[in-house]
């Protein structure tokens, strides 16, 4: 934090009276371990930090990314060079009619410093759990930090420790079970239980495939499958810009023409999450209830949408998608899932989702990994890959029977350029009817 503050102080004195700035900060100190055939194949550490500088003058603005070296004098020089580069760029740009700056000098600080597990303990737990199985996996852990400062005096700081073990267990026949274990605090017993569930599913994959004809089937969707559905909904579904321009997949929900089940409440839960409580545009972020008891309640609004449509921004990201989504839990106990399902499909994952009819919130995609046929509350056989085509208003609406009392924290496994802070906390869902097309 001290280095960032020093760079902010220098920048405040370096700009002219007509200039304004936003300065973002990102760093991580991460451990990475890759597994193949249940053995460590690659291990390493990454430590990196960067700045994102926005210079504003007379309604014009330009951005530049700067990689930090960790030496204050060198980093100050890189910042000075970047400032000069942006000064030369601004006169070439038009004024931005939707630039809406926050001139408030807000302050935000949040450091979640719960101790991360020792890597030796993690490796020992994975070794013990994976004995005798073919495991492929990727483990990432460490603190992630985000910062923000502006020429108006705003300052935000956020640090959160997390780990994410994303893994698959492969059967000799080539079939696989995909699972993950993520959070802030590594619990050896909880991890062992999660892994044991994957092991048990792996055993069922050795049975002959059960062939299903296209049709309607009762189904249980595990949290990872629900995440795939939720993730595609968030492609503009809650975006103020998409809703105002009639391009949201949830347009009918926000228009009051459709509803979801009263069991469904979705919240962008920034507090306590891995995501920072401020935006890259310089606005504080708070919790936003998006769907309440099946009805549209709120939307995600960044500053540009606020300026264009006369709204009040709530600090949403540039693409107005959630980064810390939570779905309220239900009452279905984990131990009762198969009994309540009775006869139907147990779906661990969905794959390759896309819209087949966006205005109707209709999705199509494939089952993948551990999908099983269940009869009388018992898993009987794996099911070959099938395509589904169904509406969100059915799956999370008229056909939703129950949500599980237990929820799973699913962290983004993306490490493209840097580890991602996005997360979903989701229950599983029991649906009365899922439509399989082929």
C-alpha positions in Angstrom: 0.0 0.0 0.0 2.8 2.4 0.8 4.3 2.2 -2.7 0.9 2.8 -4.2 0.3 5.8 -2.0 3.7 7.2 -2.9 2.9 6.9 -6.6 -0.5 8.6 -6.0 1.1 11.5 -4.1 3.7 12.0 -6.9 0.9 11.9 -9.6 -1.2 14.5 -7.7 1.8 17.0 -7.9 2.6 16.1 -11.5 -0.7 16.9 -13.1 -1.7 20.4 -14.2 -4.8 22.3 -12.9 -6.8 21.2 -15.9 -6.0 17.5 -15.6 -7.6 14.8 -13.6 -6.6 11.2 -13.1 -7.8 7.7 -12.1 -5.0 5.3 -10.9 -5.8 1.6 -10.5 -3.5 -0.9 -8.9 -3.4 -4.7 -9.1 -1.0 -7.2 -7.6 -0.8 -10.9 -6.7 1.6 -13.3 -5.0 0.4 -16.7 -6.2 1.5 -20.3 -5.9 0.6 -22.5 -8.8 0.8 -26.3 -9.0 -0.2 -28.5 -11.9 -1.1 -32.2 -11.4 -1.2 -35.0 -13.9 -1.7 -38.7 -13.1 -2.1 -37.6 -9.5 1.5 -36.3 -9.4 2.9 -32.8 -9.3 4.2 -32.0 -12.7 4.8 -28.3 -12.4 5.1 -25.9 -9.5 6.0 -22.2 -9.3 5.3 -18.8 -7.9 4.2 -15.6 -9.6 4.5 -12.2 -8.1 3.4 -9.2 -10.2 2.0 -5.7 -9.9 0.6 -3.2 -12.4 -1.0 0.2 -12.7 -3.8 1.4 -14.9 -3.6 5.1 -15.5 -6.5 7.2 -16.9 -5.8 10.9 -17.7 -8.8 13.2 -18.2 -8.7 16.7 -19.6 -11.6 18.8 -21.0 -14.0 15.8 -21.4 -11.3 13.7 -23.1 -9.7 10.7 -21.5 -7.2 8.0 -22.4 -5.9 4.9 -20.6 -2.5 3.1 -20.2 -1.4 0.0 -18.4 2.0 0.1 -16.7 3.9 -3.0 -15.3 5.6 -2.2 -12.0 9.1 -3.3 -11.2 8.9 -3.1 -7.4 11.5 -0.3 -7.2 9.9 3.0 -6.3 12.2 5.3 -8.4 11.9 3.1 -11.5 8.1 2.8 -11.1 7.8 6.5 -10.6 9.7 7.0 -13.9 7.4 4.6 -15.7 4.4 6.5 -14.4 6.0 9.8 -15.6 6.6 8.3 -19.0 3.0 7.0 -19.1 1.6 10.4 -18.1 3.5 12.1 -20.9 2.3 9.6 -23.4 -1.3 10.2 -22.4 -0.8 13.9 -22.6 0.3 13.6 -26.2 -2.7 11.3 -27.0 -5.5 13.4 -25.5 -5.6 16.2 -28.1 -6.2 13.6 -30.8 -9.4 12.3 -29.1 -12.9 13.6 -29.2 -14.8 14.6 -26.0 -16.7 11.7 -24.4 -20.4 12.7 -24.0 -20.9 9.9 -21.5 -18.0 10.6 -19.2 -19.4 10.8 -15.7 -16.7 11.4 -13.0 -17.1 10.9 -9.3 -15.7 14.0 -7.5 -16.3 12.6 -4.0 -13.2 11.9 -1.9 -14.5 8.5 -0.6 -12.2 6.1 1.4 -12.5 2.3 1.4 -10.2 -0.3 3.0 -10.7 -4.0 3.4 -8.0 -6.6 4.1 -9.1 -10.2 4.4 -6.0 -11.8 5.7 -7.1 -15.2 6.9 -4.1 -17.5 6.7 -3.8 -19.6 3.6 -2.9 -23.3 4.0 0.7 -24.4 3.9 1.4 -25.9 0.4 2.9 -29.0 2.1 -0.4 -29.6 3.8 -2.4 -29.1 0.6 -0.1 -31.5 -1.3 -0.3 -34.1 1.5 -4.1 -34.0 1.5 -4.3 -34.2 -2.3 -1.9 -37.2 -2.3 -3.9 -39.0 0.3 -7.2 -38.4 -1.4 -6.0 -39.2 -4.9 -4.3 -42.5 -4.1 -5.1 -45.0 -6.9 -7.0 -42.6 -9.2 -6.0 -40.7 -12.3 -6.2 -37.0 -11.3 -5.5 -34.0 -13.4 -5.7 -30.7 -11.6 -4.6 -27.1 -11.1 -4.1 -25.4 -7.7 -3.7 -21.7 -7.3 -3.5 -19.7 -4.0 -2.3 -16.5 -2.6 -3.2 -12.9 -1.8 -4.8 -10.7 -4.5 -4.7 -6.9 -4.0 -6.7 -4.1 -5.8 -6.3 -0.4 -5.3 -7.8 2.8 -6.7 -7.0 6.5 -6.3 -8.2 9.7 -8.0 -7.2 13.3 -8.2 -10.5 14.1 -6.3 -9.1 12.4 -3.2 -10.8 9.0 -3.5 -8.8 6.1 -2.2 -9.6 2.3 -2.1 -7.7 -0.7 -1.0 -8.7 -4.3 -1.1 -6.7 -7.5 -0.3 -8.1 -11.0 -0.1 -6.5 -14.4 0.4 -8.0 -17.4 -1.5 -7.2 -20.8 -3.0 -8.8 -22.8 -5.8 -8.2 -26.4 -6.6 -9.8 -27.3 -9.9 -9.5 -31.0 -10.7 -10.8 -33.9 -12.8 -10.8 -37.7 -12.1 -10.5 -39.9 -15.1 -11.8 -43.4 -15.6 -9.9 -46.0 -17.7 -12.7 -45.7 -20.3 -11.9 -42.0 -20.8 -14.9 -40.7 -18.9 -14.3 -38.1 -16.2 -15.7 -36.4 -13.1 -14.9 -32.7 -12.8 -14.9 -30.9 -9.4 -13.3 -28.1 -7.4 -12.6 -27.0 -3.9 -12.1 -23.3 -3.2 -12.3 -20.7 -0.5 -10.4 -18.8 2.1 -9.7 -21.5 4.7 -8.5 -25.0 3.7 -10.3 -27.7 5.7 -8.8 -31.1 5.3 -11.9 -32.9 6.3 -14.1 -30.9 4.0 -11.7 -31.4 1.1 -11.6 -35.2 1.8 -15.4 -35.3 1.7 -15.6 -33.4 -1.6 -13.0 -35.7 -3.1 -14.8 -38.8 -1.8 -18.0 -37.7 -3.6 -16.0 -37.4 -6.8 -14.5 -40.8 -6.3 -17.9 -42.4 -5.8 -19.1 -40.8 -9.0 -16.1 -42.1 -10.8 -17.0 -45.7 -9.9 -20.4 -45.3 -11.5 -18.8 -44.1 -14.7 -17.5 -47.7 -15.2 -21.0 -49.0 -15.7 -22.5 -49.4 -19.2 -24.0 -46.2 -20.6 -27.8 -45.6 -20.2 -29.3 -44.4 -23.4 -32.0 -41.8 -23.2 -34.4 -40.7 -25.9 -35.1 -36.9 -26.4 -37.8 -35.8 -24.1 -38.7 -34.2 -20.8 -36.9 -35.5 -17.7 -36.9 -34.8 -14.0 -33.4 -33.6 -13.1 -31.1 -32.4 -10.4 -28.6 -29.7 -11.4 -25.5 -29.6 -9.1 -24.1 -26.1 -8.3 -21.5 -26.3 -11.1 -24.3 -26.9 -13.6 -26.3 -24.0 -12.1 -23.2 -21.8 -12.5 -23.1 -22.5 -16.2 -26.7 -21.3 -16.5 -26.1 -18.3 -14.3 -22.9 -17.4 -16.1 -24.6 -17.1 -19.5 -27.5 -15.1 -18.0 -24.9 -12.6 -16.7 -23.9 -11.8 -20.3 -25.9 -8.6 -20.2 -28.9 -10.1 -18.3 -28.5 -7.6 -15.4 -26.9 -4.8 -17.4 -28.6 -1.4 -17.3 -27.4 -0.7 -20.8 -28.8 -3.9 -22.2 -32.1 -3.5 -20.4 -32.5 0.1 -21.6 -31.7 -0.9 -25.2 -34.0 -4.0 -25.0 -31.1 -6.4 -25.5 -31.1 -8.2 -22.1 -32.0 -11.9 -22.0 -34.0 -11.1 -18.9 -35.9 -8.3 -20.7 -39.3 -9.9 -20.0 -38.4 -10.3 -16.3 -37.5 -6.6 -16.0 -40.7 -5.7 -17.9 -42.8 -7.7 -15.5 -44.0 -10.0 -18.3 -42.2 -13.1 -16.8 -41.1 -14.2 -13.4 -38.9 -16.9 -11.8 -39.7 -19.1 -8.9 -40.2 -17.4 -5.6 -37.3 -19.6 -4.4 -34.9 -17.6 -6.5 -33.2 -14.6 -5.0 -29.9 -13.4 -6.6 -27.6 -10.8 -5.1 -24.4 -9.2 -6.1 -22.8 -9.7 -2.7 -19.7 -7.5 -2.7 -19.4 -7.5 1.1 -17.2 -10.3 2.3 -16.4 -11.5 -1.2 -13.1 -11.5 -3.1 -14.2 -8.5 -5.1 -13.2 -5.0 -4.2 -15.8 -2.5 -2.9 -15.0 0.1 -5.6 -15.0 0.2 -9.4 -12.3 1.0 -11.8 -14.4 4.1 -12.7 -14.0 5.5 -9.2 -17.3 4.7 -7.6 -18.0 2.7 -4.4 -19.7 -0.6 -4.8 -22.2 -2.1 -2.5 -24.5 -5.2 -2.4 -27.3 -5.1 -5.0 -30.3 -7.5 -5.0 -30.9 -8.3 -8.6 -33.8 -10.8 -8.3 -35.9 -11.0 -5.2 -38.3 -13.9 -4.7 -38.4 -14.5 -8.5 -39.0 -10.8 -9.4 -36.6 -8.3 -11.0 -35.4 -6.0 -8.3 -32.1 -4.2 -9.3 -29.7 -3.9 -12.1 -26.0 -3.2 -12.5 -25.3 0.3 -13.6 -21.9 1.7 -14.5 -21.2 5.4 -14.9 -21.6 5.4 -18.7 -25.1 3.9 -18.5 -25.9 6.3 -15.7 -24.9 9.3 -17.9 -26.7 7.9 -21.0 -30.0 6.9 -19.4 -30.3 9.2 -16.5 -29.7 6.6 -13.8 -27.6 6.5 -10.6 -24.5 4.3 -10.9 -23.9 1.6 -8.3 -20.3 1.0 -9.3 -20.8 -1.8 -11.8 -18.0 -3.0 -14.0 -17.6 -1.8 -17.6 -19.6 -4.8 -18.9 -22.1 -4.5 -16.1 -21.8 -8.2 -15.1 -21.7 -9.5 -11.5 -18.4 -10.4 -9.9 -19.7 -11.8 -6.6 -23.0 -13.4 -7.3 -24.9 -15.3 -4.6 -28.2 -17.3 -4.9 -30.2 -17.8 -1.7 -30.2 -21.3 -0.3 -33.2 -23.5 -0.2 -34.3 -26.3 2.1 -33.3 -29.5 0.3 -30.6 -31.3 2.3 -27.6 -32.7 0.5 -28.3 -36.1 1.9 -31.8 -36.1 0.5 -31.0 -35.1 -3.1 -31.2 -38.6 -4.7 -34.3 -39.6 -2.7 -36.1 -36.4 -3.7 -35.1 -36.8 -7.3 -36.5 -40.3 -7.3 -36.2 -41.2 -11.0 -34.4 -38.8 -13.4 -31.1 -37.2 -14.2 -28.3 -36.2 -11.9 -26.3 -33.6 -13.8 -22.9 -32.5 -12.3 -21.9 -30.1 -15.1 -23.2 -28.4 -18.2 -21.1 -27.3 -21.2 -21.0 -25.2 -24.3 -24.1 -23.1 -23.4 -25.5 -20.5 -25.7 -28.8 -18.8 -26.3 -31.2 -20.5 -28.7 -33.7 -17.7 -28.3 -32.2 -14.7 -26.4 -35.5 -12.7 -25.9 -37.1 -15.8 -24.4 -34.1 -16.5 -22.2 -33.9 -19.9 -23.9 -30.6 -21.8 -23.5 -29.1 -24.8 -25.3 -26.0 -26.7 -24.2 -24.6 -30.1 -23.5 -24.3 -32.4 -20.5 -20.8 -33.4 -19.7 -18.6 -35.3 -17.2 -20.6 -37.0 -14.5 -24.3 -37.2 -15.6 -26.2 -40.2 -14.2 -29.5 -41.9 -14.6 -31.2 -42.3 -11.2 -34.0 -44.7 -10.4 -35.9 -44.8 -7.1 -33.3 -42.6 -5.4 -30.2 -44.7 -6.5 -27.7 -44.0 -9.2 -27.9 -46.7 -11.9 -25.7 -45.8 -14.8 -23.9 -42.9 -16.5 -25.7 -41.2 -19.4 -24.1 -40.4 -22.7 -23.7 -36.7 -23.6 -27.0 -35.1 -24.4 -28.1 -31.7 -25.7 -30.7 -29.7 -23.7 -32.8 -26.8 -24.9 -34.9 -25.0 -22.3 -35.9 -21.6 -20.9 -34.5 -20.0 -17.8 -38.2 -19.2 -17.0 -38.8 -23.0 -16.8 -35.6 -24.2 -15.2 -35.5 -21.5 -12.5 -39.2 -20.7 -12.7 -42.2 -22.9 -13.3 -40.3 -26.2 -13.2 -38.1 -25.4 -10.1 -39.0 -27.7 -7.3 -36.3 -27.1 -4.7 -32.9 -25.6 -4.0 -30.3 -27.2 -1.7 -29.7 -25.9 1.8 -25.9 -26.3 1.2 -24.2 -23.9 -1.3 -20.9 -24.3 -3.1 -18.4 -21.4 -3.5 -17.1 -21.5 -7.1 -14.2 -19.2 -7.8 -13.1 -18.3 -11.3 -10.2 -20.5 -12.4 -9.1 -17.9 -15.0 -5.4 -16.9 -14.8 -5.3 -15.0 -18.1 -2.7 -12.2 -17.3 -3.6 -12.4 -13.6 -5.8 -14.4 -11.2 -9.5 -13.5 -11.4 -11.5 -12.4 -8.3 -14.9 -13.4 -9.6 -17.0 -15.8 -7.5 -20.4 -17.5 -7.4 -22.0 -19.0 -4.2 -24.7 -21.3 -5.5 -27.1 -24.1 -4.4 -28.0 -27.1 -6.4 -31.5 -27.2 -8.0 -34.1 -29.9 -8.4 -36.3 -29.3 -11.5 -39.5 -31.1 -12.4 -38.8 -31.1 -16.1 -35.7 -30.6 -18.3 -36.0 -30.8 -22.0 -33.4 -32.9 -23.9 -33.4 -32.5 -27.6 -30.8 -35.0 -28.8 
